[in-house]
Amino acid sequence: MSEESKAYDASTIVVLEGLEAVRKRPGMYIGSVGERGLHHLVFEAAERALDEILGGTASRVEITLTADGGIRVADDGMGLPVEHAGHSDGLPLETRLTVLCCGAQPASRRSLSGGYFGVGLAVVNALSGRLTAEVQRDGARWVLEYERGVAVATPAHAGPAGGSGTAITFRPDAEIFETLEFSFDALAEHFRELAFLNRDLDIILTDDRNPAAPRAVRFRFPGGPRDHIAEQHDPLHPDVIGFEREYSVMEGTVEVALRWCDSHEERVASYANSRPTTGGGTHEEGFRDGLAAALTAYARDQQLLTPSDPDLTPTQLGGGLTAVVSVKLDRPEFEGATRDRLGNGPVRTCVAEAVREHLAAWLRANPVQATAVLTRISMTTRH
């Protein structure tokens, strides 16, 4: 063993604490210092505001890409408490902005868990060159300002308030990130997804970076995933098959919307607590089990399958199928290093039962459309 090796002991270990740790190892908190991490800051800032809508204390969230390269996330909620103003109800904004994980919601069916890390506003603050928080509450407007996570002054009373709510405006730190260019399309895809998975959400995304060509889009889907599926092109049948059901055994709800299109491509997207589960899991397996069971039973009842024909299998049913499978659970169990696969055992049985019953009822009530679907499946299988 070399002298250099012998010199390594506990005294050589550097312990990083608080926001210093975030700035030294940002990838541990937001995944990367590239575009993915840049966008994650927006998701973290917005998730807190969107949870206010789901909690019934706000009605709308506005996300703006500002002309100077920053992001502004504003809600019309009650306004977060400001400790300096003497508010004592709830976690103060100053603490949310400076203490790791404060204010981050635990995974549950009643809050978003779209953020893969759930690290809260403090990480946004730590990785921003400049962050300004504005609170309108109890008739007063307060402004808090930070640079690289450090307060530049005490919270300032900035006059009367015309309403209520919280706005967080930040510019990512050029010393941290490889790029400072936000993708409007990537942000739009994420917030559109959250909106159709949570029908209460009302999100406005605006791009003011080019004054000559500003863009704005509103995401609101009162019909939930059914509204999303209804927008897909070339439907094979006019109806969108959709339902939502609660199961106590899986401690949550399942919502499914599906339709077959005139295509050989399968587009099935699954989610758990509003998080994309690109690795699938028990909810997606249950969906395919229920699909196969309902279509097999109907095909046999209509004598489209002979007694000697094998049952239809989940792998035979994907051609032209477009679907959203969303579960919201009190205790989701995610698997894998990237937590992109759902592992809750009871979910598979519950989702399979719900899909089988609802699809079977639709097939019986719509024989012409049912025949078109089974014909499409038969053609796809032969190919």
C-alpha positions as CSV (number, residue, x, y, z in Angstrom):
1,M,0.0,0.0,0.0
2,S,1.4,3.4,-1.0
3,E,1.9,6.3,1.4
4,E,-0.7,8.2,-0.6
5,S,-3.2,5.4,0.0
6,K,-2.4,5.3,3.7
7,A,-3.1,9.0,4.0
8,Y,-6.7,8.5,3.1
9,D,-8.9,8.5,6.3
10,A,-12.0,10.1,7.7
11,S,-10.2,13.5,7.8
12,T,-10.1,13.6,4.0
13,I,-13.9,13.2,3.6
14,V,-15.6,16.5,2.7
15,V,-19.2,16.6,3.9
16,L,-21.3,19.0,1.8
17,E,-24.5,20.3,3.4
18,G,-27.6,22.2,2.3
19,L,-27.6,24.2,-1.0
20,E,-23.8,24.0,-1.2
21,A,-24.2,20.2,-1.9
22,V,-26.7,21.0,-4.7
23,R,-24.3,23.4,-6.4
24,K,-21.4,20.9,-6.2
25,R,-23.4,17.9,-7.4
26,P,-26.4,19.2,-9.3
27,G,-26.8,16.0,-11.3
28,M,-27.7,14.1,-8.0
29,Y,-30.7,16.4,-7.6
30,I,-32.0,17.2,-11.1
31,G,-30.5,14.4,-13.2
32,S,-28.2,16.4,-15.5
33,V,-26.9,19.9,-16.2
34,G,-28.1,19.7,-19.8
35,E,-31.5,20.4,-21.2
36,R,-33.1,17.6,-19.1
37,G,-32.0,19.2,-15.8
38,L,-32.8,22.7,-17.1
39,H,-36.4,21.6,-17.7
40,H,-36.6,19.8,-14.4
41,L,-36.2,23.1,-12.6
42,V,-39.4,24.3,-14.3
43,F,-41.2,21.1,-13.3
44,E,-40.2,21.5,-9.7
45,A,-41.2,25.1,-9.6
46,A,-44.6,24.4,-11.3
47,E,-45.4,21.2,-9.3
48,R,-45.9,23.1,-6.1
49,A,-48.2,25.6,-7.8
50,L,-50.2,22.8,-9.6
51,D,-50.7,21.0,-6.3
52,E,-52.5,24.1,-5.1
53,I,-55.1,23.6,-7.9
54,L,-55.5,19.9,-7.0
55,G,-55.9,21.0,-3.3
56,G,-58.6,23.5,-4.2
57,T,-56.7,26.6,-3.2
58,A,-55.9,27.9,-6.7
59,S,-57.6,27.7,-10.1
60,R,-54.9,28.5,-12.7
61,V,-51.1,28.4,-13.2
62,E,-49.3,30.5,-15.7
63,I,-45.8,29.5,-16.9
64,T,-43.9,32.1,-18.9
65,L,-40.6,31.9,-20.7
66,T,-39.5,35.5,-20.3
67,A,-37.7,37.8,-22.8
68,D,-34.5,37.7,-20.7
69,G,-34.2,33.9,-20.7
70,G,-35.8,33.2,-17.4
71,I,-39.0,31.4,-16.3
72,R,-41.9,32.8,-14.3
73,V,-44.3,30.4,-12.6
74,A,-47.4,32.2,-11.1
75,D,-50.5,30.9,-9.5
76,D,-53.7,32.6,-8.2
77,G,-53.7,30.7,-4.9
78,M,-53.8,32.1,-1.4
79,G,-50.2,33.2,-1.4
80,L,-47.5,31.2,0.5
81,P,-46.8,32.5,4.0
82,V,-43.9,34.8,4.4
83,E,-42.3,34.5,7.8
84,H,-41.0,38.1,7.8
85,A,-44.6,39.3,7.4
86,G,-45.7,37.4,10.5
87,H,-47.6,34.6,8.8
88,S,-47.5,31.5,10.8
89,D,-49.9,29.2,8.9
90,G,-47.9,26.6,6.9
91,L,-44.3,26.3,5.8
92,P,-42.8,29.8,5.2
93,L,-41.6,30.6,1.7
94,E,-38.2,31.5,3.1
95,T,-37.8,27.9,4.4
96,R,-39.0,26.3,1.1
97,L,-36.4,28.3,-0.8
98,T,-33.5,27.5,1.4
99,V,-34.0,24.0,3.0
100,L,-33.8,20.9,0.9
101,C,-37.0,18.9,0.3
102,C,-39.1,21.3,2.4
103,G,-42.5,21.5,0.9
104,A,-42.0,18.6,-1.5
105,Q,-45.1,16.5,-1.4
106,P,-44.9,12.7,-0.7
107,A,-46.3,10.5,-3.4
108,S,-50.0,10.1,-3.2
109,R,-53.0,10.1,-5.4
110,R,-54.0,13.6,-4.3
111,S,-50.8,15.3,-5.4
112,L,-48.5,15.3,-8.4
113,S,-45.3,13.2,-8.3
114,G,-44.3,14.0,-11.9
115,G,-40.9,15.2,-10.6
116,Y,-38.5,12.2,-10.5
117,F,-36.6,13.7,-7.5
118,G,-39.2,15.7,-5.6
119,V,-36.5,18.0,-4.2
120,G,-38.6,21.2,-4.0
121,L,-38.0,24.9,-4.5
122,A,-34.7,25.0,-2.6
123,V,-32.9,23.2,-5.5
124,V,-34.4,25.6,-8.0
125,N,-33.1,28.5,-5.9
126,A,-29.7,26.9,-5.5
127,L,-29.2,26.4,-9.2
128,S,-30.5,29.8,-10.3
129,G,-28.2,32.8,-10.8
130,R,-31.1,35.0,-9.7
131,L,-34.5,34.1,-8.2
132,T,-37.3,36.4,-7.2
133,A,-40.4,35.3,-5.3
134,E,-43.5,37.5,-5.1
135,V,-46.3,36.9,-2.8
136,Q,-49.7,38.6,-2.7
137,R,-51.6,37.9,0.5
138,D,-53.8,39.6,3.0
139,G,-53.8,42.8,0.9
140,A,-50.0,43.1,0.8
141,R,-47.3,42.3,-1.7
142,W,-44.0,40.9,-0.6
143,V,-40.8,40.4,-2.6
144,L,-37.9,38.0,-1.8
145,E,-34.7,38.0,-3.8
146,Y,-31.9,35.5,-4.0
147,E,-28.6,35.0,-5.9
148,R,-27.3,31.4,-6.2
149,G,-29.5,30.4,-3.2
150,V,-28.4,33.2,-0.9
151,A,-30.8,35.9,0.1
152,V,-29.7,39.4,-1.1
153,A,-31.9,41.2,1.4
154,T,-34.7,40.6,3.9
155,P,-38.2,40.1,2.4
156,A,-39.5,43.5,1.4
157,H,-43.0,44.9,1.6
158,A,-43.7,46.2,-1.9
159,G,-47.1,47.8,-1.5
160,P,-50.7,46.7,-1.6
161,A,-51.8,43.6,-3.4
162,G,-54.6,43.5,-6.0
163,G,-55.3,39.8,-5.5
164,S,-53.6,36.8,-4.1
165,G,-51.0,34.2,-5.2
166,T,-47.4,33.3,-5.5
167,A,-45.0,33.9,-8.4
168,I,-41.5,32.4,-8.7
169,T,-39.2,33.9,-11.4
170,F,-35.7,32.5,-11.9
171,R,-32.8,32.4,-14.3
172,P,-30.8,29.2,-14.3
173,D,-27.1,29.7,-13.4
174,A,-24.8,29.9,-16.4
175,E,-22.0,28.5,-14.1
176,I,-24.0,25.3,-13.7
177,F,-25.8,24.5,-16.9
178,E,-24.4,23.5,-20.3
179,T,-27.4,25.2,-22.0
180,L,-29.7,28.0,-20.9
181,E,-32.1,27.5,-23.8
182,F,-35.5,26.1,-22.8
183,S,-37.5,24.1,-25.3
184,F,-41.1,25.4,-25.6
185,D,-42.2,22.1,-27.3
186,A,-40.7,19.9,-24.5
187,L,-42.3,22.0,-21.8
188,A,-45.6,22.0,-23.7
189,E,-45.5,18.2,-24.0
190,H,-45.0,17.8,-20.3
191,F,-47.7,20.2,-19.1
192,R,-50.2,19.0,-21.7
193,E,-49.6,15.5,-20.3
194,L,-50.2,16.6,-16.7
195,A,-53.4,18.5,-17.8
196,F,-55.1,15.5,-19.4
197,L,-54.1,13.3,-16.6
198,N,-55.6,15.7,-14.0
199,R,-58.8,17.3,-15.4
200,D,-58.9,20.0,-12.7
201,L,-55.6,21.6,-14.0
202,D,-55.7,24.8,-16.0
203,I,-52.2,25.6,-17.3
204,I,-51.2,28.5,-19.6
205,L,-47.7,28.3,-21.2
206,T,-46.4,31.4,-22.8
207,D,-43.2,32.1,-24.7
208,D,-42.2,35.8,-24.7
209,R,-38.6,35.3,-25.8
210,N,-39.3,36.5,-29.4
211,P,-41.4,39.7,-29.2
212,A,-42.1,39.5,-32.9
213,A,-43.7,36.0,-32.6
214,P,-44.9,35.4,-29.0
215,R,-46.6,32.0,-28.4
216,A,-49.2,30.9,-25.8
217,V,-51.1,27.7,-25.3
218,R,-53.7,26.7,-22.7
219,F,-53.9,23.1,-21.4
220,R,-57.2,22.1,-19.9
221,F,-59.0,18.8,-20.4
222,P,-62.3,18.6,-18.5
223,G,-62.8,15.1,-19.9
224,G,-59.4,13.9,-18.8
225,P,-57.6,11.2,-20.9
226,R,-60.8,10.8,-23.1
227,D,-60.3,14.4,-24.4
228,H,-56.7,13.5,-25.3
229,I,-57.6,10.3,-27.1
230,A,-60.4,12.1,-29.0
231,E,-57.7,14.3,-30.6
232,Q,-55.9,11.4,-32.3
233,H,-56.1,11.1,-36.1
234,D,-57.8,8.5,-38.3
235,P,-60.1,6.8,-35.7
236,L,-61.4,3.4,-36.7
237,H,-64.6,4.0,-34.7
238,P,-66.1,7.3,-33.4
239,D,-66.4,6.4,-29.7
240,V,-63.7,6.9,-27.2
241,I,-64.0,4.0,-24.7
242,G,-63.2,5.4,-21.3
243,F,-63.9,5.0,-17.6
244,E,-62.6,5.7,-14.1
245,R,-63.0,3.4,-11.1
246,E,-61.8,3.2,-7.5
247,Y,-60.5,0.0,-5.9
248,S,-59.9,-0.1,-2.1
249,V,-57.7,-3.2,-2.5
250,M,-55.2,-1.3,-4.6
251,E,-55.7,1.9,-2.5
252,G,-56.3,4.1,-5.6
253,T,-58.1,4.7,-8.8
254,V,-57.7,3.5,-12.4
255,E,-58.6,5.6,-15.4
256,V,-58.5,4.3,-18.9
257,A,-59.3,5.8,-22.3
258,L,-58.8,3.9,-25.6
259,R,-59.7,3.8,-29.2
260,W,-58.5,1.9,-32.3
261,C,-57.2,3.9,-35.2
262,D,-56.7,3.0,-38.9
263,S,-53.1,2.3,-38.3
264,H,-50.7,-0.6,-37.6
265,E,-48.9,1.4,-34.9
266,E,-49.6,0.8,-31.2
267,R,-49.6,3.9,-28.9
268,V,-50.2,2.9,-25.3
269,A,-49.0,5.3,-22.7
270,S,-49.2,4.4,-19.0
271,Y,-48.8,6.6,-15.9
272,A,-48.7,6.1,-12.2
273,N,-49.5,9.2,-10.1
274,S,-49.1,11.4,-13.2
275,R,-45.6,10.0,-13.8
276,P,-44.9,8.3,-17.2
277,T,-44.1,4.7,-16.6
278,T,-42.1,4.0,-19.8
279,G,-41.0,0.6,-18.3
280,G,-44.6,-0.5,-17.9
281,G,-45.6,-2.4,-14.8
282,T,-48.6,-4.0,-13.2
283,H,-51.1,-1.4,-14.4
284,E,-50.1,-1.9,-18.0
285,E,-50.1,-5.6,-17.7
286,G,-53.6,-5.5,-16.2
287,F,-54.8,-3.4,-19.1
288,R,-53.5,-5.9,-21.6
289,D,-54.9,-8.8,-19.7
290,G,-58.4,-7.2,-19.6
291,L,-58.2,-6.2,-23.2
292,A,-57.5,-9.8,-24.3
293,A,-60.1,-11.3,-22.0
294,A,-62.9,-9.0,-23.3
295,L,-62.1,-9.4,-27.0
296,T,-61.6,-13.1,-26.7
297,A,-65.0,-13.5,-25.0
298,Y,-66.8,-11.4,-27.5
299,A,-65.1,-13.1,-30.5
300,R,-66.2,-16.5,-29.2
301,D,-69.7,-15.3,-28.4
302,Q,-70.0,-14.1,-32.0
303,Q,-68.4,-17.3,-33.3
304,L,-65.5,-15.3,-34.8
305,L,-63.3,-17.8,-33.1
306,T,-63.9,-21.5,-33.3
307,P,-63.8,-23.8,-30.3
308,S,-60.4,-25.0,-31.5
309,D,-58.9,-21.5,-31.9
310,P,-56.6,-20.3,-29.1
311,D,-57.5,-17.2,-27.0
312,L,-56.4,-13.9,-28.3
313,T,-53.2,-12.8,-26.5
314,P,-52.2,-9.3,-25.4
315,T,-49.4,-9.2,-28.0
316,Q,-52.0,-9.6,-30.8
317,L,-54.1,-6.6,-29.9
318,G,-51.9,-3.6,-30.3
319,G,-52.2,-2.8,-34.0
320,G,-54.0,0.6,-34.3
321,L,-54.6,0.8,-30.5
322,T,-54.2,4.2,-28.9
323,A,-54.7,4.2,-25.1
324,V,-53.9,6.0,-21.9
325,V,-53.7,3.9,-18.7
326,S,-53.5,6.0,-15.6
327,V,-53.5,4.9,-11.9
328,K,-53.3,7.1,-8.9
329,L,-52.3,5.3,-5.7
330,D,-51.8,6.2,-2.1
331,R,-48.7,4.1,-1.9
332,P,-47.1,3.7,-5.4
333,E,-44.2,1.3,-5.6
334,F,-41.8,2.2,-8.4
335,E,-39.1,-0.2,-9.6
336,G,-35.7,0.2,-11.2
337,A,-33.0,2.8,-11.0
338,T,-35.1,5.3,-13.0
339,R,-38.3,4.4,-11.2
340,D,-40.1,4.0,-14.5
341,R,-42.0,0.8,-13.8
342,L,-44.9,0.3,-11.4
343,G,-44.7,-2.7,-9.0
344,N,-47.9,-2.7,-6.9
345,G,-49.2,-6.3,-7.1
346,P,-53.0,-5.8,-6.6
347,V,-53.1,-3.2,-9.4
348,R,-52.8,-5.8,-12.1
349,T,-55.9,-7.7,-11.1
350,C,-58.0,-4.5,-10.5
351,V,-57.1,-2.9,-13.8
352,A,-57.7,-6.2,-15.7
353,E,-61.2,-6.5,-14.1
354,A,-62.1,-2.9,-14.9
355,V,-60.9,-3.0,-18.5
356,R,-62.6,-6.4,-19.1
357,E,-66.0,-5.3,-17.8
358,H,-66.1,-1.9,-19.5
359,L,-64.8,-3.0,-22.8
360,A,-67.1,-6.1,-22.9
361,A,-70.1,-3.8,-22.3
362,W,-69.0,-1.5,-25.1
363,L,-68.5,-4.4,-27.5
364,R,-72.0,-5.7,-26.9
365,A,-73.6,-2.2,-27.2
366,N,-71.7,-1.4,-30.5
367,P,-71.6,-4.5,-32.7
368,V,-70.7,-2.7,-35.9
369,Q,-67.8,-0.9,-34.3
370,A,-66.8,-4.2,-32.5
371,T,-66.6,-6.0,-35.8
372,A,-64.4,-3.3,-37.2
373,V,-62.1,-3.6,-34.3
374,L,-61.8,-7.4,-34.5
375,T,-61.3,-7.2,-38.3
376,R,-58.4,-4.7,-37.7
377,I,-56.9,-7.1,-35.1
378,S,-57.3,-10.0,-37.5
379,M,-55.6,-8.1,-40.3
380,T,-52.8,-7.0,-38.0
381,T,-52.2,-10.6,-36.7
382,R,-52.0,-11.9,-40.2
383,H,-49.3,-9.4,-41.1
